[in-house]
Structures are given as C-alpha cells and as structure tokens.
C-alpha cells in the first residue's frame, strides 16, 4: 500500500488484504536497518482476523521515500502523522527494538492517537558500541555480522528455523544489506543517543505490553524489565530460548503474545 505522509511517499504491507481504516488498525514498526518484511507472519494473521494492518517502511527504509529521520521523538511524531494519513482515528502500535522506541514516543506525545502499545525486544536504554557505529557508518559488512551474532540466540546460530530450508541468520544479514546506505547507522545512533524512554513511559496512558526474550544480548532482559517498571502499568511476557530477533526466532510465540491484546 502506498501512502503520503508530510508530502513524502510511504510504503506499507497490509497482510495480503486491502487496508480498511474503519476496522481496528494495528501498525507494525521495524527496528534499525530493517523494513516491513520483518512482520510477515503477524501482518497476515491480523489482516485475516478483522484488523486493518500496516507494516510500515520508516522514511528512507525499504520502499519509503527519505530522508531518514534522525531522532526517536521525530520518528514518534512521524508515526502519529502516519496514523492520521491512514484515515484511522486511533491505532494499536507494535514496535521491535528501535521501533519500540518509535511507538513509545508516539504514545507519549500523541496519546489520543494510540489505542494500545506493544514493545518487543525493548529496554530502558539501547547503548551501541562505537566500533559498531563506525562500521555501520561505513556500510561495512562487519556491522551486519556483529548484529546478527549478537541478535540471535546460540540455538538460532546453528539452525532451528521454523521454516524448512531457511537460515534465519543469513536472512537477517541480507535484510540489513539490502537497506539504503545510512539506514542502519542512523537508526543505531538514534537509539544510542536516546535517553528519554523512562520519561516517555511515565506519560503513556494506553494499555502496554512488553514482549521480551530471555537470551537477548542486545536489549538484555534486565533492561527490558527496567523499562516495564517505568510505566504506570504494563504487562510483561518473556519468551524462552530466544534472542533479540524475536519475530524470526519465535514467530508463533510472538503472535500468541499479540493476540487478544492489540
């Protein structure tokens, strides 16, 4: 689906059904260096179960027109503009990693636009090592290798893909490599620079659910729990034997954690 947000072209997947803004709308927001394809299973399920679905390519990612947005508050405001442009009065937001911060900022800054908020693979802070930032800025393949190494649990590194014949680590690397130059670095830097998660959480008034992984090395479980504590009220679901790339490693468990909440 093609939309226009603030005069710029935006692309979104709709789960295989025509988007209908009169239905309950759920918007999926990807992480740094990724795009809408991270949500293939979740978008299809909700599209065929009575929802209007948008899995968006953030500006400068996937098929969406740039420029790439450089700060999380700016991305949160953009997401509210997307909700308005879609024709939905309110939307449930589901964000992974950097996308969780985008949804968090949107919910804190634009409470009337958000029905519920789900944060996947999130944390109170997301520091990024300077060497990884430098590699990402240079568009060096070592950045993709480092992220896939730290992003997937040990079991995922040697297989365990639920799709026969597929290698989730290789798919993850290819997704980052296919994104426009600068997308990964800008996203990682935005996360590293962001220190407003706890303050934003304290402002959120909609229902909140965190979906965390017990083997997450990029947003460790203790940091996710710290963010959960910053909300007035939030549910937390912990997925076992899973790393940071939850939608790839445990797609069914993530879907189960979303059903009945968004």
Secondary structure by P-SEA (a helix, b strand, c coil): cccccccbbbbbbccccccccccbbbbbbbcccccccccaaaaaaaaacccccccccccccccccccccccaaaaaaaaaaaaaaacccbbbbbbccaaaaaaaaaaaaccccccbbbbcccccbbbbbaaaaaaaaaccaaaaaaaaaaaccccccccccccccccaaaaaaaaaaacccaaaaaaaaaaaacccaaaaaaacccbbbbbbbcccccccaaaaaaaaaacccbbbbbbcccccccccccaaaaaaaacccc
